[in-house]
Amino acid sequence: MAIVADRDTRPGHWPESFVRGVYAALDAAASRELRRLALEEGLSPSCHRGCGHCCGQHILTSIAEAQALAAFVRREFSPHGMQDLQERTRLWHTWDRCREGSGVQSPDCPLLVAGACSAYPMRPVICRSHFVTSAPHLCGPQTLPGGQRRNPVAMASVWQATRPFARLLQERVEEAGMDFQRSTMLLPHWLAQEMEWDCTPAP
């Protein structure tokens, strides 16, 4: 697997080009597996632009992905878009501080705008490898009577086909002497940290 090296020797820094290379290889592996599933098993994903229900789930992001995402946002977002993203991130953090025992449904990922990802080219591994064959709305936090939940039918083989590329990110982080698991956080947490946004509540 040929991934752009472009190694930066500074500890804790991963160039956007490296992360983009991993993403490109991961997307190609996912596409190959999706084609195989369609040809051999007659299965196709029900995911489509605008459903966005999975964007209300907790999106775990590695530090390497977070740095690449922040670089993309700084470069591609307009001042108005950046301001709106900061406000959505602040609102997410307000929910996060009060969520324990509140019963309030998790807000969508701050990057979701009008049902679509506003940073789609740099969406994390977890988003790139998630496909379902069930109705898209089942990816949301919908519950049935009695507190039961109807889970989406995930295309597990796509997730498995993309794991080697996700591990490349893990290996690079660990090469820098970091604990990969401890350097992985929810995407809105990373957004606030990497963009240097103060998401503490106003007094």
N, C-alpha and C positions, 0 to 999 in steps of 0.2 A: 504494500500500500504506500503510494507516494504522497507524502504530505509536505507542503512547503515548510522548510526548516525555519529560516528567518529567526534564528534563536537570539534572544536578548539575554545577555548574561547577568543582568540585574536580578537579584533574588526577588521572587514574588511578582515578576512581570512577564506577561505572555502577549506577544504581538498579535494584533488583530488578524494579520495575514495567516498566522498559524491556525488560529481558531477557525477562520474562514475555510482553510484547507481541510480541516477535520470535518466541518459541516458539509462541504462539497462531497467528500468521500462517503460520509454517512447518508446523505440524501441519495447518492447513486445506489448504495446498498439497499436502501428502503425501496427505491423505484424498482430495482431488480426483483426484490421479493414480492412486491405488489403485482408485478407482471406475472410472476410464477403462480401466485395465488389465483389470479384471474384466469390464467390458461389451464391450470391443472385442477383447481378446486372450485372454480366459478365464483370466487369471493371477491368482492370489491368494497372499498371503504365507503361508508356513508357520510364521512366528514366532507364538508364543503365550506367555501368562503361565506362567512356571515352567520354560521351556527354559533361558534364561540362559547358553547356551554362548558367545555373543558377549561376555559380560561378563568373560571371561578374556583378551580381547584388550587391547591398549594403547589407552586411551581418552584422546585428546587433547582438552584443554579450554582455552578462552581465558580471559584474566584477567577479562573481564566476566562470563562464565558462572560462574567460580569464586567471585567475590564474591557473586553472586546465590544460588548453591548454599550458601555458608557462612551467609548470612542465613537461608535456609530451614531449615538444620540447627539453627541456634541457636534458632529459634522453634518448630519442630515436634517436635524429638526430645526424649524424656524424658531425665532424668539418666542412667538406666540405658542407654537407647539410645545416648546420646552416648558413654558409657564404652565400650560394645561397639564402636561405630564407631571410636573412637580406638585400641582394641586391634587391630582388623582393619587399620587404616591402618598401625600400627606394624609388624605382621607383614609387610605388603606391602613396607614400606621395608627390613625385614631381608632379604627375598628380593632386592630391587632392588640392594642393596649387594653381594650375593654371586652375582648371576646370571651374570656373565661366565664362561663356560667351565664352569659348574656342571651344565648340562643339566637343571636342575630346572624344571619347568613353571611358568609364571606363575600366581600366585594370582588368584582372582577380584577384581573391583573391590570395594573395601571397602563400597560401598553395597549390594551384593547380599546379601540375607537370605532364606533358604529359597526360593531360586530366583526372587526378585522384587526389583526395585529399591526400596530403602527411601526414596528421594527421587525417586520417579517423576515428580511434577509439575515438577521442576527438573532432570531428566536432560539432559545436553548435546546439542548439535546432532548430533554424530556418532551418538548413540544414537537420536535421533528420526528420522533419515533412513536408517537401516539396516534393510532388509527383504530377505528371501531367499525364493526359491521352492523351494529344496532342503531336504533334511532338516535340522532345526535343529542336530543334533549336529555337522554339518560346519562350523559356525561355531567350534567349539572347536579346540584345537591338535592334533587327531588326525593321526597320520601313518600311511602305509601301508608295507608291507615295502619295504626299500630306501631309506627316507627320503623317499619320495614323499608328496605331500600332495594330498588331494582337496579343492579349494576350493569354498566355497559359491557358489550361483548368486544373485548380488545383483540386486536390482531397480534397475538403474542409472537408469532414467527417474525414479524417485522421488527419488533423490539429486539429479538434475539439476533437478527441479522445486523443490527446497528451497534450492538454492544462493543465489538472490537474497537470501533472508532471513539465511542464514549470513553473507553479505557485509555486511549491515547492521551486524552485530557487529564485523566487521573494520574497517569504515569508522569506526565510533564510537571504537574503540581508536586508530586512526591519527590521528583528529582531535585526540586528546589528546597527540599527539606521540610515541607509542610505536610500536615495531616489532612488528607483530602476530605475526609468526612467532616472534620471540624471547620474546614474552609468552605463548606457548602451551606448556603443559606437560602431562604425564600427570596425570590426575585425582587420584591419591593424593598426588602432589607438591603440588598446589594445596591439597588438603584439609589437609595438615599445615601449610602456610604460612598459609592464611587462618584456620584454627582456632587457630593458635599452639600447635600440639602439638609437643613434642619427641619426634621419632622416631629419635633417635640410640640406638645399642645401649647397654645397661647395661654398666658396667665389670665 
